[in-house]
């Protein structure tokens, strides 16, 4: 597991599996299982996939450190 993946997983756990921005539960495993568990479509489950979000962007000098990484759903991260 890469450093950024490891820090994303730690952030996911620290945030109780909820998106840093919208506070909605995120998918960290199989989207099909997540969709079935939450009664949502597979497309919605994929939008709720957990991603690593840099609080300070890498292009602005942000690092891949745990203090700069939060877990955000794919939808929020792409906005």
Secondary structure per residue as TSV (DSSP state, phi and psi in degrees):
chain	resnum	aa	ss	phi	psi
A	1	X	-	360.0	132.4
A	2	X	-	-72.4	164.5
A	3	X	H	-59.0	-44.2
A	4	X	H	-66.6	-39.1
A	5	X	H	-64.6	-41.6
A	6	X	H	-63.0	-43.8
A	7	X	H	-69.3	-34.0
A	8	X	H	-64.3	-42.9
A	9	X	H	-63.4	-41.8
A	10	X	H	-62.5	-43.2
A	11	X	H	-63.5	-42.0
A	12	X	H	-55.6	-48.2
A	13	X	H	-65.1	-44.9
A	14	X	H	-62.9	-28.6
A	15	X	T	-94.4	12.8
A	16	X	T	55.1	34.2
A	17	X	T	74.4	16.1
A	18	X	B	-111.6	147.1
A	19	X	-	-62.6	135.9
A	20	X	T	-58.1	-34.5
A	21	X	T	-92.8	-51.8
A	22	X	T	-101.8	-7.7
A	23	X	-	64.2	19.7
A	24	X	-	-87.9	145.3
A	25	X	B	-58.0	139.7
A	26	X	-	-110.3	158.9
A	27	X	B	-94.9	126.6
A	28	X	-	-115.7	-9.4
A	29	X	S	-120.1	-131.9
A	30	X	-	-73.0	116.8
A	31	X	H	-59.4	-32.1
A	32	X	H	-63.9	-44.2
A	33	X	H	-66.6	-40.9
A	34	X	H	-62.1	-44.4
A	35	X	H	-61.2	-45.1
A	36	X	H	-65.3	-42.5
A	37	X	H	-62.3	-37.6
A	38	X	H	-102.2	1.7
A	39	X	T	63.6	40.6
A	40	X	-	-123.6	169.2
A	41	X	-	-73.9	160.1
A	42	X	H	-62.7	-37.3
A	43	X	H	-61.8	-42.3
A	44	X	H	-66.0	-40.1
A	45	X	H	-61.2	-39.1
A	46	X	H	-67.4	-34.7
A	47	X	H	-68.4	-22.2
A	48	X	T	-96.1	11.1
A	49	X	B	-61.6	135.6
A	50	X	E	-71.2	131.8
A	51	X	E	-129.4	162.0
A	52	X	E	-88.4	127.3
A	53	X	E	-116.5	127.4
A	54	X	E	-84.9	124.9
A	55	X	S	-66.3	-42.1
A	56	X	S	-109.1	116.9
A	57	X	-	-55.4	147.1
A	58	X	G	-59.6	-36.5
A	59	X	G	-66.7	-16.8
A	60	X	G	-102.7	14.2
A	61	X	T	96.8	4.4
A	62	X	-	-67.7	144.7
A	63	X	-	-101.1	170.6
A	64	X	S	-89.1	26.8
A	65	X	S	-80.7	157.5
A	66	X	T	-59.4	-30.6
A	67	X	T	-73.9	-14.0
A	68	X	T	-112.1	-1.6
A	69	X	E	-111.7	130.4
A	70	X	E	-124.1	162.8
A	71	X	E	-94.9	128.4
A	72	X	E	-134.3	145.4
A	73	X	E	-65.6	154.9
A	74	X	H	-55.8	-40.0
A	75	X	H	-59.2	-51.4
A	76	X	H	-66.2	-38.5
A	77	X	H	-65.9	-30.3
A	78	X	H	-85.9	-10.8
A	79	X	-	-77.9	360.0
